[in-house]
Amino acid sequence: MFPALIVKLAIKGLNHPATKTLAKSIMTSVKSGNIAKAEKQASILKTVFNKGISRVKGLTTEVKPLSKSVNLRRELYYNPHTQTAGKGYFGDFKKTPMIDIDLPKGAHFARNIVHESKDKALKNLFSYLKTPEGKKSLFATYDTPGGIRMWDLSRRMSPKKFYKTGISKRLGDDPSYGMYNMRRGGFGTRLSPKPGRQGDYVARFVDYFGEGKAIPRNVTEVKKYHDDLIKKVVESSTKENINIGGLFDLIGK
């Protein structure tokens, strides 16, 4: 492997909470000129990344488009922190559980914050994944401007059943988010930027965490009605105007 490729892989690892230590070791080997050692370490790092991807690879083609399990809505959204309002798109996933972790960086209400930082939230997640229940879990994890989103790909449950498991509380889910989902009967997620929040990318994929088995239907719903729609909204938006008028036509709703 060329040194440039090794460094590129190491940089990716430095931005990943589960591979940061290994990535630092690779950079040390490169700087000292020990390319042979760096290649072996890079090979291990590459395997780590591929392992997560392999758990869900190909699953999105195993089921047909789903409309009964996901409700998409367009409504006026008010951001109390910036005191601005605007159009917004949202999804309600009836059987694919989502955990919403608020962090102080997002200017959230103090009552909704369980973890003081992203590092502590992920450390808590890794501790959970070592438990008997956690070993059966698989989460698709995303960074958001105000915290972390985690889709549970290993369980297909309604909010009523999912919250009885205690998993969301164990991982530090926003308490208000759970109450909201129980009322709506679905796991709600924002698909468009918040009014007044500059540079809002909505959600950026981090990695798959856990050794559990992915449910194909969950994977498809997250890709089709979360990842793809957010990409469409962000790409067609500008700082001055969020161009989401044709989104319902795009998804056939």
C-alpha positions in Angstrom: 0.0 0.0 0.0 1.4 3.4 -1.0 2.3 5.7 2.0 -0.2 8.3 0.7 -3.0 5.8 0.9 -1.9 4.7 4.4 -2.0 8.3 5.6 -5.4 8.9 4.0 -6.8 5.8 5.7 -5.2 6.9 9.0 -6.9 10.3 8.8 -10.2 8.6 8.4 -9.4 6.5 11.4 -8.5 9.6 13.5 -12.0 10.9 13.0 -13.6 7.6 14.1 -14.1 7.1 17.8 -13.5 3.3 17.6 -10.2 3.5 15.6 -8.6 6.6 16.9 -5.8 4.8 18.9 -4.9 2.5 16.0 -4.8 5.5 13.5 -2.5 7.4 15.8 -0.1 4.4 15.9 -0.2 4.3 12.1 0.8 7.9 11.8 3.7 7.4 14.3 5.0 4.5 12.2 4.8 6.5 9.0 6.6 9.5 10.6 9.4 7.2 11.8 9.8 5.7 8.4 8.6 2.2 9.4 6.4 1.7 6.3 6.2 -2.1 6.7 4.7 -1.7 10.2 2.4 1.0 9.0 1.1 -1.3 6.2 0.2 -4.1 8.6 -1.6 -1.6 10.9 -3.4 -0.1 8.0 -4.6 -3.5 6.9 -6.1 -4.0 10.3 -7.8 -0.6 10.2 -9.2 -1.3 6.7 -10.7 -4.6 8.0 -12.4 -2.8 10.8 -14.1 -0.4 8.4 -15.1 -3.1 6.0 -16.6 -5.3 8.8 -19.2 -2.6 9.6 -20.1 -2.1 6.0 -20.5 -5.9 5.3 -23.2 -6.2 7.9 -25.7 -4.2 5.8 -24.3 -4.5 2.3 -26.9 -5.6 -0.2 -29.7 -5.7 2.3 -31.4 -2.6 0.8 -32.3 -4.5 -2.4 -34.1 -7.4 -0.6 -37.5 -5.7 0.0 -39.8 -3.5 -2.0 -40.3 0.3 -1.4 -42.1 0.7 1.9 -44.8 3.3 2.4 -47.1 1.9 5.1 -44.3 1.8 7.7 -43.1 5.3 7.2 -45.1 8.5 7.2 -43.6 11.6 5.6 -44.9 15.1 6.5 -44.3 18.7 5.6 -45.1 21.4 8.2 -44.1 24.7 9.6 -41.2 24.3 12.0 -40.4 26.8 14.8 -36.9 26.9 16.3 -37.2 28.3 19.8 -33.4 28.9 20.1 -33.2 31.2 17.1 -36.8 32.4 17.2 -37.2 31.7 13.5 -39.6 29.5 11.6 -39.7 27.9 8.2 -40.9 24.9 6.2 -39.6 21.5 7.2 -39.8 17.9 6.3 -40.1 15.1 8.8 -40.5 11.3 8.9 -42.2 9.0 11.3 -40.9 5.5 11.3 -43.4 3.1 12.8 -41.2 0.1 13.4 -37.5 1.2 12.9 -36.4 2.6 16.3 -34.3 5.8 16.5 -32.4 7.1 19.5 -31.9 10.9 19.6 -29.0 12.0 21.9 -28.9 15.7 22.6 -25.5 17.3 23.5 -24.7 20.7 25.0 -23.3 21.9 21.6 -26.8 22.0 20.1 -28.3 24.6 22.4 -30.8 22.2 23.7 -32.9 22.5 26.9 -30.9 21.2 29.9 -33.6 18.7 30.8 -33.1 16.9 27.5 -29.3 16.4 27.8 -28.0 13.2 29.4 -24.4 13.1 28.2 -22.0 16.0 28.6 -20.1 15.2 25.4 -20.0 13.0 22.3 -17.1 11.0 23.7 -19.0 10.2 26.8 -22.1 9.2 24.8 -20.1 6.9 22.6 -18.2 5.4 25.5 -21.6 4.6 27.1 -22.7 3.0 23.8 -19.6 0.8 23.6 -20.2 -0.3 27.2 -23.8 -1.2 26.3 -22.6 -3.3 23.3 -20.6 -5.5 25.7 -23.7 -6.5 27.6 -25.7 -9.7 26.6 -28.5 -7.5 25.2 -26.0 -5.2 23.5 -24.2 -8.0 21.7 -27.4 -8.6 19.8 -27.6 -5.0 18.7 -26.5 -3.1 15.6 -26.8 0.7 15.3 -26.3 3.0 12.3 -24.8 6.1 13.9 -25.0 9.7 12.7 -23.5 13.0 13.8 -25.9 15.9 13.9 -25.3 19.6 14.6 -26.8 19.1 18.0 -25.9 15.6 19.0 -26.1 12.0 17.8 -28.7 9.9 16.0 -28.7 6.1 16.2 -31.0 3.9 14.2 -31.5 0.4 15.7 -31.2 -1.9 12.7 -31.5 -5.1 14.8 -35.0 -4.6 16.2 -38.3 -4.0 14.6 -40.6 -2.5 17.2 -43.3 0.1 17.7 -42.4 3.0 20.1 -44.7 1.4 22.8 -42.7 -1.9 22.7 -39.3 -0.4 22.2 -39.4 2.0 25.2 -40.4 -0.9 27.4 -37.0 -2.5 26.7 -35.2 0.4 28.4 -32.6 0.6 25.6 -33.2 4.2 24.8 -32.8 5.3 28.5 -29.7 3.1 28.8 -28.1 5.0 25.8 -29.0 8.5 26.9 -32.0 9.2 24.6 -33.6 12.7 24.9 -36.5 12.0 27.4 -38.8 14.4 25.6 -38.2 12.6 22.3 -39.5 9.4 23.7 -42.7 11.0 25.0 -43.2 12.7 21.6 -42.8 9.3 19.8 -45.3 7.6 22.1 -47.9 10.2 21.2 -47.3 10.0 17.4 -46.9 6.2 17.3 -43.7 6.5 15.3 -40.0 7.4 15.7 -39.8 11.0 14.4 -36.8 12.4 12.6 -36.1 15.8 11.0 -35.1 15.5 7.3 -34.4 19.2 6.6 -32.2 21.9 8.2 -33.5 23.8 11.2 -34.6 27.4 10.5 -31.9 29.8 11.7 -29.2 27.2 12.1 -26.4 28.1 9.6 -24.7 25.2 7.8 -27.1 22.6 9.1 -26.2 19.3 7.4 -29.0 17.5 9.3 -27.2 14.2 9.8 -23.9 12.7 8.7 -23.2 9.0 8.8 -20.4 7.8 11.2 -20.5 4.0 11.2 -22.3 0.9 12.2 -21.7 -0.1 15.8 -22.5 -3.5 17.2 -22.3 -7.2 16.3 -26.1 -7.8 15.9 -27.9 -8.9 12.8 -29.4 -6.2 10.6 -33.1 -6.4 9.6 -33.3 -5.8 5.9 -36.5 -3.8 6.2 -35.0 -1.4 8.7 -31.9 -0.9 6.6 -34.1 -0.1 3.6 -36.2 2.4 5.5 -33.2 4.3 6.9 -31.5 4.5 3.5 -34.6 5.4 1.4 -36.5 7.6 3.8 -33.6 9.1 5.8 -30.2 9.1 4.1 -31.5 9.7 0.5 -34.0 12.3 1.4 -31.7 14.3 3.6 -29.1 14.3 0.8 -31.8 15.5 -1.7 -32.9 18.3 0.6 -29.4 19.6 1.5 -28.2 19.5 -2.1 -31.3 21.4 -3.3 -31.1 24.0 -0.6 -29.4 27.4 -0.3 -28.5 29.5 2.7 -31.4 31.8 1.8 -34.0 29.3 0.8 -34.7 25.6 1.4 -35.9 24.3 -1.9 -38.0 21.3 -0.8 -41.2 21.9 -2.8 -40.7 18.9 -5.1 -39.7 16.4 -2.4 -43.0 14.7 -2.2 -43.0 14.2 -6.0 -39.5 12.7 -5.8 -40.5 10.0 -3.3 -43.9 9.3 -4.8 -46.0 10.5 -1.9 
